[in-house]
Amino acid sequence: DPEDNLHLTDLFTTAARLGRAHDKVPSDRITDGIDQTALLLLGEDHGRRHMMFHYSGGVLGAIRYEDFKVHIKEGHGGLPGMDFYNVMRDPGEKYGQLYPGLFAVTPIQITLREHMKMIQKFPHRVSEVTPKGAELTPHD
């Protein structure tokens, strides 16, 4: 189903399983890939990736949750700073609306808190390839 979330990193984990090399996947760090064998080969109806985090360098800019992509921004007045886009209806992300995505605010906030705890425990690694100062910016 083209509506399921599948990320490039999932191919690594899935290929490792299919090649019976799952024991070669590093266990000393977080591996972003999720094994999608059941979706791709076994006829399972839905993938195992429900959220996807979009970063620009070390800055979290958006979260994909089901059909919604949520752009993260500063909140105000006790309200979360989120612009919701239904990427199935608005793939260009031009018409942000909060109301259709209200059901997703709480699961996104909970998952975001857990994600940030994971980042504290396993901080982003500094690239050994990208020279300091050459990182992508939100405008790239």
Contact map, one row per residue, 1 for C-alpha under 8 A:
11110000000000000000000000000000000000000000110000000000000000000000000000000000000000000000000000000000000000000000000000000000000000000000
11110000000000000000000000000000000000000000000000000000000000000000000000000000000000000000000000000000000000000000000000000000000000000000
11111000000000000000000000000000000000000000000000000000000000000010000000000000000000000000000000000000000000000000000000000000000000000000
11111100000000000000000000000000000000000000011010000000000000000100000000000000000000000000000000000000000000000000000000000000000000000000
00111110000000000000000000000000000000000000001111110000000000000100000000000000000000000000000000000000000000000000000000000000000000000000
00011111010000000000000000000000000100000000001010000000000000000000000000000000000000000000000000000000000000000000000000000000000000000000
00001111111000000000000000000000100000000000000000000000000000000000000000000000000000000000000000000000000000000000000000000000000000000000
00000111111100000000000000000000100000000000000000000000000000000000000000000000000000000000000000000000000000000000000000000000000000000000
00000011111110000000000000000001110000000000000000000000000000000000000000000000000000000000000000000000000000000000000000000000000000000000
00000111111111000000000000000001111100000000000000000000000000000000000000000000000000000000000000000000000000000000000000000000000000000000
00000011111111100000000000000000101100000000000000000000000000000000000000000000000000000000000000000000000000000000000000000000000000000000
00000001111111110000000000000000100000000000000000000000000000000000000000000000000000000000000000000000000000000000000000000000000000000000
00000000111111111000010010000000111100000000000000000000000000000000000000000000000000000000000000000000000000000000000000000000000000000000
00000000011111111100000000000000111110000000000000000000000000000000000000000000000000000000000000000000000000000000000000000000000000000000
00000000001111111110000000000000000000000000000000000000000000000000000000000000000000000000000000000000000000000000000000000000000000000000
00000000000111111111110110000000000000000000000000000000000000000000000000000000000000000000000000000000000000000000000000000000000000000000
00000000000011111111110000000000001010000000000000000000000000000000000000000000000000000000000000000000000000000000000000000000000000000000
00000000000001111111100000000000000010000000000000000000000000000000000000000000000000000000000000000000000000000000000000000000000000000000
00000000000000111111110000000000000000000000000000000000000000000000000000000000000000000000000000000000000000000000000000000000000000000000
00000000000000011111111000000000000000000000000000000000000000000000000000000000000000000000000000000000000000000000000000000000000000000000
00000000000000011111111110000000000000000000000000000000000000000000000000000000000000000000000000000000000000000000000000000000000000000000
00000000000010011011111110000000000000000000000000000000000000000000000000000000000000000000000000000000000000000000000000000000000000000000
00000000000000000001111111000000000000000000000000000000000000000000000000000000000000000000000000000000000000000000000000000000000000000000
00000000000000010000111111000000000000000000000000000000000000000000000000000000000000000000000000000000000000000000000000000000000000000000
00000000000010010000111111100010000000000000000000000000000000000000000000000000000000000000000000000000000000000000000000000000000000000000
00000000000000000000001111111110000000000000000000000000000000000000000000000000000000000000000000000000000000000000000000000000000000000000
00000000000000000000000011111110000000000000000000000000000000000000000000000000000000000000000000000000000000000000000000000000000000000000
00000000000000000000000001111100000000000000000000000000000000000000000000000000000000000000000000000000000000000000000000000000000000000000
00000000000000000000000001111110000000000000000000000000000000000000000000000000000000000000000000000000000000000000000001000000000000000000
00000000000000000000000001111111000000000000000000000000000000000000000000000000000000000000000000000000000000000000000001000000000000000000
00000000000000000000000011101111100000000000000000000000000000000000000000000000000000000000000000000000000000000000000000000000000000000000
00000000110000000000000000000111110000000000000000000000000000000000000000000000000000000000000000000000000000000000000000000000000000000000
00000011111111000000000000000011111000000000000000000000000000000000000000000000000000000000000000000000000000000000000000000000000000000000
00000000110011000000000000000001111100000000000110000000000000000000000000000000000000000000000000000000000000000000000000000000000000000000
00000000011011001000000000000000111111000000000100000000000000000000000000000000000000000000000000000000000000000000000000000000000000000000
00000100011011000000000000000000011111110000001100000000000000000000000000000000000000000000000000000000000000000000000000000000000000000000
00000000000001001100000000000000001111111100000000000000000000000000000000000000000000000000000000000000000000000000000000000000000000000000
00000000000000000000000000000000001111111111001000000000000000000000000000000000000000000000000000000000000000000000000000000000000000000000
00000000000000000000000000000000000111111111111100000000000000000000000000000000000000000000000000000000000000000000000000000000000000000000
00000000000000000000000000000000000111111111000000000000000000000000000000000000000000000000000000000000000000000000000000000000000000000000
00000000000000000000000000000000000011111111000000000000000000000000000000000000000000000000000000000000000000000000000000000000000000000000
00000000000000000000000000000000000011111111000000000000000000000000000000000000000000000000000000000000000000000000000000000000000000000000
00000000000000000000000000000000000001111111100000000000000000000000000000000000000000000000000000000000000000000000000000000000000000000000
00000000000000000000000000000000000001111111111000000000000000000000000000000000000000000000000000000000000000000000000000000000000000000000
10000000000000000000000000000000000000100011111000000000000000000000000000000000000000000000000000000000000000000000000000000000000000000000
10010000000000000000000000000000000000100001111100000000000000000000000000000000000000000000000000000000000000000000000000000000000000000000
00011100000000000000000000000000000101100001111111000000000000000000000000000000000000000000000000000000000000000000000000000000000000000000
00001000000000000000000000000000011100100000011111000000000000000000000000000000000000000000000000000000000000000000000000000000000000000000
00011100000000000000000000000000010000000000001111110000000000000000000000000000000000000000000000000000000000000000000000000000000000000000
00001000000000000000000000000000000000000000001111110000000000011100000000000000000000000000000000000000000000000000000000000000000000000000
00001000000000000000000000000000000000000000000011111000000000111100000000000000000000000000000000000000000000000000000000000000000000000000
00001000000000000000000000000000000000000000000011111100000000111000000000000000000000000000000000000000000000000000000000000000000000000000
00000000000000000000000000000000000000000000000000111110000111110000000000000000000000000000000000000000000000000000000000000000000000000000
00000000000000000000000000000000000000000000000000011111000111110000000000000000000000000000000000000000000000000000000000000000000000000000
00000000000000000000000000000000000000000000000000001111111111000000000000000000000000000000000000000000000000000000000000000000000000000000
00000000000000000000000000000000000000000000000000000111111110000000000000000000000000000000000000000000000000000000000000000000000000011100
00000000000000000000000000000000000000000000000000000011111000000000000000000000000000000000000000000000000000000000000000000000000000111000
00000000000000000000000000000000000000000000000000000011111100000000000000000000000000000000000000000000000000000000000000010000000000000000
00000000000000000000000000000000000000000000000000000011111110000000000000000000000000000000000000000000000000000000000000000000000000000000
00000000000000000000000000000000000000000000000000001111011111000000000100000000000000000000000000000000000000000000000000000000000000000000
00000000000000000000000000000000000000000000000000001111001111100000001110000000000000000000000000000000000000000000000000000000000000000100
00000000000000000000000000000000000000000000000000001110000111110000111100000000000000000000000000000000000000000000000000000000000000000000
00000000000000000000000000000000000000000000000000111100000011111000111100000000000000000000000000000000000100000000000000000000000000000000
00000000000000000000000000000000000000000000000001111100000001111111110000000000000000000000000000000000000000000000000000000000000000000000
00000000000000000000000000000000000000000000000001110000000000111111110000000000000000000000000000000001000100000000000000000000000000000000
00011000000000000000000000000000000000000000000001100000000000011111000000000000000000000000000000000000000000000000000000000000000000000000
00100000000000000000000000000000000000000000000000000000000000011111100000000000000001110000000000000000000000000000000000000000000000000000
00000000000000000000000000000000000000000000000000000000000000011111110000000000000111110000000000001000000000000000000000000000000000000000
00000000000000000000000000000000000000000000000000000000000001111011111000000000000111100000000000000000000000000000000000000000000000000000
00000000000000000000000000000000000000000000000000000000000001111001111100000000011110000000000000000000000000000000000000000000000000000000
00000000000000000000000000000000000000000000000000000000000011100000111110000000011100000000000000000000000000000000000000000000000000000000
00000000000000000000000000000000000000000000000000000000000111100000011111000000111000000000000000000000000000000000000000000000000000000000
00000000000000000000000000000000000000000000000000000000000010000000001111100000111000000000000000000000000000000000000000000000000000000000
00000000000000000000000000000000000000000000000000000000000000000000000111110001110000000000000000000000000000000000000000000000000000000000
00000000000000000000000000000000000000000000000000000000000000000000000011111111110000000000000000000000000000000000000000000000000000000000
00000000000000000000000000000000000000000000000000000000000000000000000001111111100000000000000000000000000000000000000000000000000000000000
00000000000000000000000000000000000000000000000000000000000000000000000000111110000000000000000000000000000000000000000000000000000000000000
00000000000000000000000000000000000000000000000000000000000000000000000000111111000000000000000000000000000000000000000000000000000000000000
00000000000000000000000000000000000000000000000000000000000000000000000000111111100000000000000000000000000000000000000000000000000000000000
00000000000000000000000000000000000000000000000000000000000000000000000001110111110000000000000000000000000000000000000000000000000000000000
00000000000000000000000000000000000000000000000000000000000000000000000111110011111000000000000000000000000000000000000000000000000000000000
00000000000000000000000000000000000000000000000000000000000000000000011111100001111100000000000001000000000000000000000000000000000000000000
00000000000000000000000000000000000000000000000000000000000000000000011110000000111110000000000111000000000000000000000000000000000000000000
00000000000000000000000000000000000000000000000000000000000000000001111000000000011111000000000111001000000000000000000000000000000000000000
00000000000000000000000000000000000000000000000000000000000000000001110000000000001111100100111110000000000000000000000000000000000000000000
00000000000000000000000000000000000000000000000000000000000000000011100000000000000111111110100100000000000000000000000000000000000000000000
00000000000000000000000000000000000000000000000000000000000000000011100000000000000011111111100000000000000000000000000000000000000000000000
00000000000000000000000000000000000000000000000000000000000000000011000000000000000001111110000000000000000000000000000000000000000000000000
00000000000000000000000000000000000000000000000000000000000000000000000000000000000001111110000000000000000000000000000000000000000000000000
00000000000000000000000000000000000000000000000000000000000000000000000000000000000011111111111000000000000000000000000000000000000000000000
00000000000000000000000000000000000000000000000000000000000000000000000000000000000001111111100000000000000000000000000000000000000000000000
00000000000000000000000000000000000000000000000000000000000000000000000000000000000000100111110000000000000000000000000000000000000000000000
00000000000000000000000000000000000000000000000000000000000000000000000000000000000011100111111100000000000000000000000000000000000000000000
00000000000000000000000000000000000000000000000000000000000000000000000000000000000010000101111100000000000000000000000000000000000000000000
00000000000000000000000000000000000000000000000000000000000000000000000000000000000010000100111110000000000000000000000000000000000000000000
00000000000000000000000000000000000000000000000000000000000000000000000000000000001111000000111111000000000000000000000000000000000000000000
00000000000000000000000000000000000000000000000000000000000000000000000000000000001110000000001111111000000000000000000000000000000000000000
00000000000000000000000000000000000000000000000000000000000000000000000000000000011100000000000111111100000000000000000000000000000000000000
00000000000000000000000000000000000000000000000000000000000000000000000000000000000000000000000011111100000000000000000000000000000000000000
00000000000000000000000000000000000000000000000000000000000000000000000000000000000000000000000011111110000000000000000000000000000000000000
00000000000000000000000000000000000000000000000000000000000000000001000000000000000100000000000011111111100000000000000000000000000000000000
00000000000000000000000000000000000000000000000000000000000000000000000000000000000000000000000001111111100000000000000000000000000000000000
00000000000000000000000000000000000000000000000000000000000000000000000000000000000000000000000000011111110000000000000000000000000000000000
00000000000000000000000000000000000000000000000000000000000000001000000000000000000000000000000000001111111100000000000000000000000000000000
00000000000000000000000000000000000000000000000000000000000000000000000000000000000000000000000000001111111110000000000000000000000000000000
00000000000000000000000000000000000000000000000000000000000000000000000000000000000000000000000000000011111111000000000000000000000000000000
00000000000000000000000000000000000000000000000000000000000000000000000000000000000000000000000000000001111111100000000000000000000000000000
00000000000000000000000000000000000000000000000000000000000000101000000000000000000000000000000000000001111111110000000000000000000000000000
00000000000000000000000000000000000000000000000000000000000000000000000000000000000000000000000000000000111111111000000000000000000000000000
00000000000000000000000000000000000000000000000000000000000000000000000000000000000000000000000000000000011111111100000000000000000000000000
00000000000000000000000000000000000000000000000000000000000000000000000000000000000000000000000000000000001111111110000000000000000000000000
00000000000000000000000000000000000000000000000000000000000000000000000000000000000000000000000000000000000111111111000000000000000000000000
00000000000000000000000000000000000000000000000000000000000000000000000000000000000000000000000000000000000011111111100000000000000000000000
00000000000000000000000000000000000000000000000000000000000000000000000000000000000000000000000000000000000001111111110000000000000000000000
00000000000000000000000000000000000000000000000000000000000000000000000000000000000000000000000000000000000000111111111000000000000000000000
00000000000000000000000000000000000000000000000000000000000000000000000000000000000000000000000000000000000000011111111100000000000000000000
00000000000000000000000000000000000000000000000000000000000000000000000000000000000000000000000000000000000000001111111110000000000000000000
00000000000000000000000000000000000000000000000000000000000000000000000000000000000000000000000000000000000000000111111111100000000000000000
00000000000000000000000000000000000000000000000000000000000000000000000000000000000000000000000000000000000000000011111111110000000000000000
00000000000000000000000000000000000000000000000000000000000000000000000000000000000000000000000000000000000000000001111111100000000000000000
00000000000000000000000000000000000000000000000000000000000000000000000000000000000000000000000000000000000000000000111111100000000000000000
00000000000000000000000000001100000000000000000000000000000000000000000000000000000000000000000000000000000000000000011111110000000000000000
00000000000000000000000000000000000000000000000000000000000000000000000000000000000000000000000000000000000000000000011111111000000000000000
00000000000000000000000000000000000000000000000000000000010000000000000000000000000000000000000000000000000000000000001001111100000000000000
00000000000000000000000000000000000000000000000000000000000000000000000000000000000000000000000000000000000000000000000000111110000000000000
00000000000000000000000000000000000000000000000000000000000000000000000000000000000000000000000000000000000000000000000000011111000000000000
00000000000000000000000000000000000000000000000000000000000000000000000000000000000000000000000000000000000000000000000000001111111000000000
00000000000000000000000000000000000000000000000000000000000000000000000000000000000000000000000000000000000000000000000000000111111000000000
00000000000000000000000000000000000000000000000000000000000000000000000000000000000000000000000000000000000000000000000000000011111000000000
00000000000000000000000000000000000000000000000000000000000000000000000000000000000000000000000000000000000000000000000000000011111101100000
00000000000000000000000000000000000000000000000000000000000000000000000000000000000000000000000000000000000000000000000000000011111111100000
00000000000000000000000000000000000000000000000000000000000000000000000000000000000000000000000000000000000000000000000000000000011111100000
00000000000000000000000000000000000000000000000000000000000000000000000000000000000000000000000000000000000000000000000000000000001111100000
00000000000000000000000000000000000000000000000000000000000000000000000000000000000000000000000000000000000000000000000000000000011111110000
00000000000000000000000000000000000000000000000000000000100000000000000000000000000000000000000000000000000000000000000000000000011111111000
00000000000000000000000000000000000000000000000000000001100000000000000000000000000000000000000000000000000000000000000000000000000001111111
00000000000000000000000000000000000000000000000000000001100000000000000000000000000000000000000000000000000000000000000000000000000000111111
00000000000000000000000000000000000000000000000000000001000010000000000000000000000000000000000000000000000000000000000000000000000000011111
00000000000000000000000000000000000000000000000000000000000000000000000000000000000000000000000000000000000000000000000000000000000000011111
00000000000000000000000000000000000000000000000000000000000000000000000000000000000000000000000000000000000000000000000000000000000000011111
